[in-house]
C-alpha cells in the first residue's frame, strides 16, 4: 500500500483543564510562533502553527458517534478493517497556546502556538481487525479536532473529525441590583475567528473575553445593572474589537454560537462591591539572601512602609541607595530608564544594614534598587509596585455629580499601562498611567436614574504587533486569569444617584 505524507491539521483543544491525570503525549516536530502579519492573508494565519508532516496510510474505516458535542460528551470510536490483534493509539490532536512578550516583557507580540497529540486510549483490535472504544471529550479548546488511529510506528492509519461545542452559562440567573454574575465559557477556540469574543449587556459593549493560557475556558464576573426586570448578556466573536453583529454573513462563516442569556434583576437591597481598599492583590513576601540586598516586603502598593536589608557587603561603608524607573511615554516624546538616589545608609562591621523607606509613588511593576559604594554598585534587588485604587471622591449625589476615580501603581509596559472604565456594564473609555508615573485619575460625570450605578476598572493591552485579533484599548474581562504579562487586579466601585 502506498504511503503518503499528510499535514496534521492544527488542533483546537487542550486537555489541561481536566481534573483527571494527563494522557500520554506525542510531540510533533514543529512549533510556530505568531509574527506580525504583512498582509491580511498572513494575519489570518498568524496564530496557526506550521503544519507538521506525519506519514498517513489509510486502512479500513473509522467513525465517531456522535461527531460533535460539548466537554465530557461520551463518544464511541469504531474501527473496522485494520490489522487483527494489533495495538493502536487513539489520539486527540490539540494546540498549546501562550501569550508572547518581548524578552524584557515590555512589548506585546501576540500569541505563540505548538501542536501536540494526546493519547486517549490504546485499544487492541480483535481477530477481524476492529475495535470499539468509548472516551469523554477532553476539556480545553473548542471547535474542530482530528481524532486519529496511530500505529506503533507513529503512522496515521485513519482519522475522523470531532467538533467541540462552545457552551456559555451564567450563575445566578436572577438577583437584586449589583448581583455579581459569574459568566463561564467552555470550549473557546484558539485560531483566528475562534479566539476573541466580545460581551455586551443590554446591547451595550462591555469588554472582551480570552482563554489563551486557560485552554479554552473563561470565567469572569460582571455586576447586574439597570432596572428590575429582564436583561440580556450576549457573547459574539470579533477579530477587530467592536462586536460583530452579523457573523452569518461574514467571509469566513464558522459554526460559532452567539448566545443571548437572560438575567432578571429582582427587587431588594443592592449588592455593593467590597471596599476598594480590599480589592487589590496581597503584599508580596520578602526573599532574604545570604549575600546582597533585599526588600521587605518584596512587593506592595505605593506608600507602604518597607525596609531595604543587606548582608555580607563591605563592612563599615557608606552606601548610596538608587532607584530605577522608566520616564516618558509611548505616544509623543518617547521614554528612557533613569536612576536616582533614594537615600544613604552605612553598613555595620558585618556588612549589614536595615534602611527604612516607603514604597515610592511610581509606576507599577518591578523596579531595581541598588547599593553603591563610591562609583561601584555592589548589590541589586527588585521591588514590585502593586496597583491599588482609592475610594471614589464622593459616592452619592444627583446626576451630574463630578467624581474622581483614582488608581496608583499602574505600569508602563504595553500590557500594563492602561485601565478601562466600564459604567453600568457599558465601556466608556481607557486611561493611561505611563506619563503620570503610575497615577491615573479619571474625572467622571455620573449619569443615570436615581439608584445605584456601577463603575468597573479593567486592565487591557495598549498596543502590540499582533493584527488579528486586534484586542487593543478595550476592557479584558478575563484579566484576572488570562492577562498577558503580569497579573493585574480589577477594581469595582458603586455610586448612588439621588
C-alpha positions in Angstrom: 0.0 0.0 0.0 1.3 3.4 -1.0 2.4 5.6 1.9 1.5 9.3 1.7 2.5 12.3 3.8 -0.2 14.4 5.1 -0.3 17.6 7.1 -1.9 17.2 10.5 -4.5 19.9 10.9 -3.9 22.4 13.7 -5.8 21.1 16.7 -8.1 23.3 18.7 -8.2 21.7 22.0 -6.1 21.1 25.1 -7.0 18.8 27.9 -5.0 20.6 30.6 -8.3 21.9 32.3 -9.3 18.3 33.0 -9.1 17.2 36.6 -8.0 13.7 35.6 -4.4 12.6 35.0 -2.9 14.0 31.8 -2.8 11.4 29.0 0.4 10.4 27.3 1.6 13.0 24.8 3.1 12.6 21.4 5.2 15.6 20.5 5.1 17.0 17.0 8.4 18.1 15.5 7.3 21.7 14.5 6.1 24.6 16.5 5.3 28.0 15.2 5.4 31.5 16.6 2.9 34.2 15.7 4.6 37.0 13.8 3.4 40.4 12.7 1.4 40.0 9.6 2.5 41.7 6.4 -0.9 41.2 4.7 -4.5 40.3 5.6 -3.9 36.7 4.4 -0.9 36.4 6.6 -2.7 38.0 9.5 -5.4 35.3 9.4 -2.9 32.6 9.9 -0.8 34.4 12.5 -1.9 32.2 15.3 -1.9 28.9 13.4 1.2 26.8 13.9 3.1 25.5 10.8 1.7 22.0 9.9 3.8 19.1 10.9 4.1 16.3 8.3 3.4 12.8 9.7 3.0 9.8 7.5 -0.5 8.5 6.9 -1.6 5.3 5.3 -5.4 5.0 5.3 -6.6 1.5 6.3 -10.2 0.3 7.0 -12.9 2.6 8.3 -13.1 4.9 11.4 -16.1 6.6 12.7 -17.1 8.7 15.8 -20.6 8.7 17.3 -21.6 11.4 18.0 -19.3 13.6 15.9 -19.9 16.8 17.9 -20.7 17.8 21.4 -19.5 19.8 24.5 -16.9 18.9 27.1 -17.4 15.5 28.7 -19.6 14.1 25.9 -19.3 10.3 25.7 -18.0 9.4 22.2 -17.8 5.9 20.7 -15.0 5.3 18.3 -15.5 2.4 15.9 -12.7 0.9 13.8 -13.0 -1.9 11.2 -10.7 -3.3 8.6 -7.4 -2.9 10.3 -4.7 -5.4 11.2 -6.0 -8.1 13.6 -4.8 -8.4 17.2 -2.8 -5.2 16.9 -2.5 -2.4 19.5 -3.2 1.2 18.2 -3.3 4.6 19.9 -6.5 6.6 19.8 -5.1 10.1 19.6 -6.7 13.6 20.2 -4.8 16.4 18.5 -4.6 19.7 20.3 -2.9 23.1 20.4 -0.9 24.7 23.2 -1.0 28.5 23.1 0.8 31.1 25.1 0.9 34.9 25.2 4.2 36.1 23.7 6.1 39.1 25.0 9.5 40.6 24.2 12.5 39.4 26.2 12.2 42.4 28.6 8.4 41.8 28.8 7.6 45.4 27.8 6.2 44.7 24.3 3.2 42.6 23.3 4.0 40.3 20.4 0.7 38.3 20.2 0.5 34.5 20.7 2.7 31.5 20.1 1.3 28.1 19.3 2.6 24.5 19.2 0.9 21.2 18.3 0.7 18.1 20.5 -1.1 14.8 20.4 -2.8 13.4 23.5 -3.3 9.6 23.6 -6.9 8.9 24.7 -6.7 5.1 24.8 -4.6 2.3 23.4 -7.1 -0.4 22.3 -6.2 -3.7 20.6 -8.1 -4.9 17.5 -10.0 -8.2 17.6 -9.5 -11.1 15.2 -11.4 -9.3 12.5 -9.2 -6.1 12.7 -11.8 -4.0 14.6 -12.3 -2.3 17.9 -14.8 -0.1 19.7 -13.7 2.4 22.3 -15.5 5.0 24.4 -14.0 8.2 25.6 -15.1 11.5 27.1 -14.4 14.7 25.2 -11.4 16.3 26.9 -11.8 19.8 28.5 -10.0 22.5 26.6 -10.1 24.5 23.4 -13.2 24.1 21.3 -14.2 23.7 17.6 -12.7 21.1 15.2 -10.2 18.3 16.3 -8.7 15.4 14.5 -9.1 12.1 16.3 -6.6 9.7 14.8 -5.8 6.0 14.9 -2.0 5.7 15.1 0.2 2.5 15.0 3.4 1.7 16.9 5.4 3.3 14.1 3.6 6.6 14.5 1.8 6.1 11.2 -1.7 7.5 11.0 -3.9 4.7 9.9 -7.2 6.6 9.8 -8.7 9.8 11.3 -12.0 11.5 11.8 -13.2 15.0 12.9 -14.9 15.9 16.1 -16.4 19.4 16.8 -16.3 20.6 20.4 -19.3 22.9 21.0 -18.7 26.1 22.9 -21.1 26.5 25.8 -21.8 29.7 27.8 -23.6 29.8 31.1 -24.3 32.4 33.8 -24.8 32.0 37.6 -27.0 33.0 39.2 -29.7 33.9 36.6 -31.6 36.3 38.9 -30.9 38.6 41.8 -31.1 42.2 43.0 -29.2 45.1 41.5 -25.4 44.7 41.7 -25.5 40.9 42.0 -22.1 39.5 40.9 -22.9 37.4 37.8 -20.3 34.7 37.0 -20.0 34.0 33.3 -18.4 30.7 32.3 -17.4 29.8 28.7 -16.2 26.3 27.9 -14.7 25.4 24.6 -13.4 28.7 23.1 -11.2 28.2 20.2 -7.6 29.4 19.7 -7.3 30.0 16.0 -8.5 33.0 14.0 -12.2 33.6 14.0 -12.5 31.5 17.2 -10.4 33.1 19.9 -11.7 36.6 20.6 -15.2 37.0 22.0 -16.9 40.3 22.9 -19.5 40.5 25.6 -22.4 43.0 25.7 -25.0 43.8 28.4 -28.4 45.0 27.0 -26.7 45.7 23.7 -24.0 47.9 25.2 -20.4 46.7 24.7 -18.8 45.6 28.0 -15.4 44.0 27.1 -13.6 41.1 25.5 -13.1 37.5 26.6 -9.9 35.5 26.1 -8.8 31.9 27.0 -5.2 31.7 25.8 -3.5 30.4 28.9 -6.6 28.8 30.3 -7.0 26.4 27.4 -10.4 27.3 26.0 -12.0 28.1 29.4 -13.1 31.6 30.6 -14.6 32.6 33.9 -15.3 36.1 35.0 -17.7 38.3 36.8 -19.8 41.3 35.9 -22.4 43.2 38.1 -26.1 43.2 37.4 -27.0 46.8 36.4 -30.2 48.6 35.4 -33.9 48.5 36.4 -35.7 45.5 37.8 -36.7 43.1 35.0 -35.1 41.1 32.3 -31.6 42.0 30.9 -29.5 40.2 28.3 -25.9 39.1 28.0 -24.6 38.4 24.5 -21.3 36.9 23.5 -20.1 37.1 19.9 -16.9 36.8 18.1 -14.9 39.7 16.6 -11.5 40.0 15.0 -11.4 43.8 15.3 -12.5 44.7 18.8 -16.1 46.0 18.3 -18.7 43.3 18.5 -19.5 41.8 15.1 -23.3 41.6 14.8 -23.9 39.7 11.6 -21.4 36.8 11.7 -23.7 34.7 9.4 -22.8 37.0 6.5 -19.0 37.4 7.1 -16.4 36.0 4.6 -15.4 33.1 6.9 -18.6 31.6 8.3 -17.6 29.3 11.2 -20.0 27.4 13.4 -19.8 29.9 16.3 -22.5 30.3 18.9 -24.0 33.7 19.6 -25.7 33.2 23.0 -28.3 35.6 24.3 -28.6 34.8 28.0 -31.3 36.5 30.2 -30.7 37.7 33.7 -33.6 39.0 35.8 -32.9 41.9 38.3 -35.3 41.4 41.2 -36.4 43.8 44.0 -34.3 44.1 47.1 -31.3 45.8 48.5 -28.5 46.4 46.0 -25.4 44.2 46.3 -22.4 46.5 46.5 -18.7 45.8 45.8 -16.4 45.3 48.8 -14.4 48.4 49.9 -11.9 49.2 47.2 -9.0 49.1 49.6 -9.6 45.3 50.0 -9.7 44.6 46.2 -6.1 44.7 45.3 -3.6 41.9 45.5 -1.8 40.7 48.6 1.6 42.0 49.6 4.5 40.0 48.1 6.7 38.4 50.7 10.3 39.2 51.3 13.0 36.9 49.8 16.1 37.3 52.0 19.6 36.4 50.6 22.8 35.3 52.3 24.8 37.9 50.5 23.4 41.1 48.9 20.3 43.2 49.4 16.5 42.5 49.5 13.4 44.4 50.4 10.7 43.6 52.9 8.1 43.2 51.6 9.1 42.1 48.1 6.2 44.0 46.6 3.5 46.3 47.9 1.3 49.4 47.0 2.6 52.9 46.9 3.3 54.4 50.3 3.7 51.0 52.1 6.4 51.1 54.9 9.3 48.9 53.8 12.9 48.2 54.6 15.9 47.5 52.4 18.1 44.9 54.1 21.7 43.9 53.4 24.1 41.1 54.4 27.8 40.4 53.7 28.5 43.7 51.9 31.8 45.6 52.6 31.9 46.4 56.3 31.7 50.0 57.7 31.0 51.5 54.3 28.8 54.4 53.2 26.0 53.3 50.9 24.0 55.3 48.4 20.7 53.7 47.6 19.5 54.0 44.0 16.0 53.6 42.5 15.5 52.8 38.8 12.3 53.6 36.8 11.1 54.4 33.3 10.3 58.1 32.4 8.3 59.4 29.5 5.5 58.0 27.3 5.0 55.9 24.1 2.8 58.3 22.2 4.7 61.6 22.0 8.2 62.1 23.5 9.4 58.5 23.9 10.8 57.1 27.2 14.0 56.1 28.9 15.3 54.4 32.0 16.6 56.6 34.8 18.1 56.0 38.2 18.0 58.4 41.1 19.3 58.4 44.7 16.7 57.5 47.3 18.9 58.0 50.3 22.1 56.9 52.1 23.0 54.5 54.9 26.0 52.7 56.3 26.9 49.0 56.8 28.0 47.8 60.2 31.0 45.7 61.0 29.4 42.6 59.4 28.5 44.4 56.2 24.8 44.5 57.1 22.2 47.3 57.3 18.5 47.9 57.5 17.2 51.0 55.9 13.5 52.1 56.3 11.6 53.8 53.5 8.2 54.0 51.9 7.4 52.4 48.6 7.9 55.3 46.1 5.0 56.9 44.3 5.9 55.5 40.9 5.0 53.2 38.0 3.7 49.7 38.8 5.8 46.6 38.2 9.4 45.8 39.0 12.0 48.5 40.0 15.7 47.9 40.6 17.1 49.1 43.9 20.9 49.3 44.0 23.5 49.7 46.8 26.5 51.8 45.6 29.8 52.4 47.4 31.6 55.3 45.7 31.1 54.7 42.0 30.7 51.0 42.3 27.3 49.2 42.5 27.9 46.3 45.0 24.4 44.8 45.1 21.0 45.0 43.4 17.5 43.8 44.1 13.9 44.3 42.8 10.8 45.8 44.4 7.4 45.2 42.8 4.8 48.0 43.0 1.3 46.7 43.0 -1.7 48.6 41.6 -4.2 50.0 44.0 -7.4 52.1 44.0 -8.8 54.8 46.2 -12.4 55.2 47.2 -14.4 57.5 45.0 -14.0 61.1 45.9 -17.8 61.2 46.6 -20.1 58.1 46.4 -23.5 59.7 46.2 -25.3 62.8 44.8 -27.5 63.9 42.0 -26.9 63.0 38.3 -24.2 65.3 37.0 -22.0 65.0 40.1 -18.3 65.1 39.4 -16.4 62.2 40.8 -12.7 61.2 40.8 -11.7 57.6 40.0 -8.2 57.3 41.2 -5.6 54.5 40.8 -1.9 54.3 41.6 0.9 51.8 40.8 -0.3 51.2 37.3 2.5 50.0 35.0 4.4 51.2 31.8 4.6 48.1 29.6 2.3 47.6 26.6 0.2 45.1 28.6 0.2 47.1 31.9 0.0 50.8 31.2 -3.8 51.3 30.7 -7.1 50.7 32.6 -10.6 50.8 31.0 -13.6 52.3 32.7 -16.9 50.5 32.3 -20.1 52.3 33.6 -23.1 50.1 34.2 -21.5 47.4 32.0 -21.0 49.9 29.1 -17.4 50.6 28.1 -16.8 54.3 28.4 -13.1 54.6 27.5 -9.5 54.0 28.6 -6.9 55.8 30.7 -3.0 55.6 30.7 -0.5 55.8 33.5 2.8 56.0 31.8 3.3 59.8 31.5 1.9 60.3 35.1 4.3 57.8 36.8 1.7 55.1 37.5 -1.0 57.5 38.6 -4.5 57.5 36.9 -7.2 60.0 37.8 -10.4 60.0 35.8 -12.8 62.9 36.4 -16.1 61.3 35.7 -19.6 62.9 35.5 -22.1 60.4 36.8 -25.3 59.9 34.9 -28.5 57.8 35.1 -31.7 57.4 37.0 -31.8 57.5 40.8 -30.3 54.4 42.3 -27.0 52.6 42.4 -24.7 52.7 39.4 -21.6 50.6 39.0 -18.1 51.6 37.8 -15.5 48.9 37.0 -11.9 49.4 36.0 -10.4 46.6 33.9 -6.8 46.1 32.6 -6.1 45.6 28.9 -3.5 45.8 26.2 -2.3 49.2 24.9 -0.7 48.1 21.7 1.3 45.3 20.1 2.5 43.7 16.8 -0.5 41.3 16.5 -3.0 42.5 14.0 -5.7 39.8 14.2 -7.4 39.7 16.6 -6.9 43.4 17.4 -7.6 43.3 21.2 -6.3 46.8 22.0 -7.6 49.5 24.2 -10.6 47.5 25.4 -11.5 46.0 28.7 -10.3 42.5 29.2 -12.9 40.9 31.3 -10.8 37.8 31.8 -7.7 39.7 33.0 -7.5 38.0 36.4 -6.8 34.6 34.9 -5.5 35.3 31.3 -3.8 38.7 31.1 -0.5 38.7 29.1 2.4 39.9 31.3 1.9 40.4 35.0 -1.4 39.6 36.6 -3.4 42.8 37.3 -6.4 43.5 39.6 -9.9 44.6 38.6 -11.4 47.4 40.7 -15.1 47.9 41.3 -17.0 50.9 42.6 -20.6 52.0 43.2 -22.3 55.4 43.1 -25.7 56.3 44.4 -27.6 58.8 42.2 -30.1 60.5 44.5 
